[in-house]
């Protein structure tokens, strides 16, 4: 995955976390293409899963702190994706390398890009809207003081 600005959601910490996840998936891709040890690949997947779980918790806390709409559906989507990833990790130990490349290309890459472009972009817009409303309220309070 080549990172570019189209993946930016406008929230610095989320964008940095997405970049780190992209790098982790690229390392995983390299290990798979080089036909490296399956145990190492499973370990990299588990590390990526940990990062994803932490990232999801960060997003959910940010949504709660800002009282954004759609928190429950976003949380449910995160839970579903983590369950899917757990199943992927279990399945990887049983697969050949050709299948692993397909798994990475067709599932993990698609999942990451789809989540960023179709779910987290909405989160970024909601956060920007919340900030703009807060700044407007602050300016109005200062103007009337």
C-alpha positions as CSV (number, residue, x, y, z in Angstrom):
1,X,0.0,0.0,0.0
2,X,1.5,3.3,-1.0
3,X,0.4,6.0,1.5
4,X,-0.9,9.2,0.0
5,X,-2.9,12.2,1.1
6,X,-6.2,10.7,0.0
7,X,-6.1,8.5,3.1
8,X,-5.9,11.5,5.5
9,X,-9.0,12.0,7.6
10,X,-7.9,15.3,9.1
11,X,-7.2,14.1,12.6
12,X,-3.5,14.1,13.2
13,X,-3.3,11.1,15.6
14,X,-5.7,9.0,13.6
15,X,-3.7,9.7,10.4
16,X,-0.4,8.8,12.1
17,X,-2.0,5.6,13.4
18,X,-3.3,4.7,9.9
19,X,0.2,5.3,8.5
20,X,1.7,3.0,11.1
21,X,-0.9,0.3,10.3
22,X,-0.1,0.7,6.6
23,X,3.6,0.2,7.3
24,X,2.8,-2.9,9.4
25,X,0.7,-4.4,6.5
26,X,3.5,-3.6,4.1
27,X,6.0,-5.4,6.3
28,X,3.6,-8.3,6.5
29,X,3.3,-8.3,2.7
30,X,7.1,-8.4,2.3
31,X,7.4,-11.4,4.7
32,X,4.7,-13.2,2.8
33,X,6.2,-12.5,-0.7
34,X,9.6,-13.6,0.6
35,X,8.0,-16.9,1.9
36,X,9.4,-16.3,5.3
37,X,8.6,-18.4,8.4
38,X,4.9,-18.8,8.9
39,X,5.3,-18.3,12.7
40,X,6.9,-14.9,12.0
41,X,4.0,-14.0,9.7
42,X,1.5,-15.0,12.4
43,X,3.4,-12.9,14.9
44,X,3.3,-9.9,12.6
45,X,-0.5,-10.4,12.1
46,X,-0.9,-10.5,15.9
47,X,1.1,-7.4,16.3
48,X,-1.0,-5.7,13.6
49,X,-4.1,-6.8,15.4
50,X,-2.9,-5.3,18.7
51,X,-2.3,-2.0,16.9
52,X,-5.7,-2.1,15.3
53,X,-7.4,-2.8,18.6
54,X,-5.6,0.1,20.3
55,X,-6.4,2.3,17.3
56,X,-10.1,1.4,17.5
57,X,-10.2,2.2,21.2
58,X,-8.6,5.5,20.5
59,X,-11.2,6.3,17.8
60,X,-14.1,5.2,20.1
61,X,-12.8,7.4,23.0
62,X,-12.4,10.3,20.7
63,X,-16.0,9.9,19.5
64,X,-17.3,9.6,23.0
65,X,-15.3,12.6,24.2
66,X,-16.8,14.7,21.4
67,X,-20.3,13.2,21.7
68,X,-20.3,12.3,18.0
69,X,-23.2,10.6,16.4
70,X,-23.0,6.9,15.3
71,X,-20.8,5.8,18.2
72,X,-22.6,2.5,18.6
73,X,-22.5,1.5,15.0
74,X,-18.9,2.5,14.7
75,X,-18.0,0.4,17.8
76,X,-20.0,-2.5,16.4
77,X,-18.1,-2.3,13.1
78,X,-14.8,-2.3,15.0
79,X,-15.9,-5.4,17.0
80,X,-16.9,-7.2,13.8
81,X,-13.6,-6.3,12.1
82,X,-11.6,-7.6,15.1
83,X,-13.5,-10.8,15.1
84,X,-12.8,-11.2,11.4
85,X,-9.1,-10.5,12.0
86,X,-9.0,-13.1,14.8
87,X,-10.4,-15.7,12.4
88,X,-7.8,-14.6,9.7
89,X,-5.0,-15.1,12.2
90,X,-6.3,-18.6,13.1
91,X,-6.6,-19.5,9.4
92,X,-3.2,-18.2,8.3
93,X,-1.3,-20.9,10.2
94,X,-3.0,-23.4,7.9
95,X,-2.5,-21.7,4.5
96,X,0.0,-21.9,1.7
97,X,2.0,-18.7,0.8
98,X,0.1,-18.2,-2.5
99,X,-3.1,-18.1,-0.5
100,X,-1.6,-15.7,2.1
101,X,-0.7,-13.2,-0.7
102,X,-4.3,-13.4,-1.9
103,X,-5.6,-12.9,1.7
104,X,-3.4,-9.9,2.2
105,X,-4.2,-8.4,-1.2
106,X,-7.9,-9.1,-1.2
107,X,-8.9,-8.9,2.4
108,X,-6.5,-6.9,4.7
109,X,-5.6,-4.3,2.1
110,X,-9.2,-3.8,1.0
111,X,-10.3,-3.8,4.7
112,X,-7.9,-1.1,5.7
113,X,-8.5,1.1,2.7
114,X,-12.3,0.7,2.9
115,X,-12.3,1.5,6.6
116,X,-10.2,4.6,6.2
117,X,-12.0,5.9,3.1
118,X,-15.6,5.1,4.0
119,X,-15.7,5.1,7.8
120,X,-12.9,7.1,9.2
121,X,-13.3,9.9,6.7
122,X,-16.8,10.4,8.1
123,X,-15.3,10.5,11.6
124,X,-12.8,13.1,10.5
125,X,-15.6,15.3,9.0
126,X,-17.6,15.0,12.2
127,X,-14.6,16.0,14.3
128,X,-13.9,19.0,12.0
129,X,-17.6,20.1,12.3
130,X,-17.5,19.7,16.1
131,X,-14.3,21.8,16.3
132,X,-15.8,24.5,14.0
133,X,-18.9,24.7,16.1
134,X,-16.8,25.0,19.3
135,X,-14.6,27.7,17.8
136,X,-17.7,29.6,16.6
137,X,-19.2,29.4,20.1
138,X,-16.0,30.6,21.7
139,X,-15.7,33.6,19.3
140,X,-19.3,34.6,20.0
141,X,-18.7,34.3,23.8
142,X,-15.6,36.5,23.5
143,X,-17.5,39.0,21.3
144,X,-20.3,39.4,23.8
145,X,-18.0,39.6,26.9
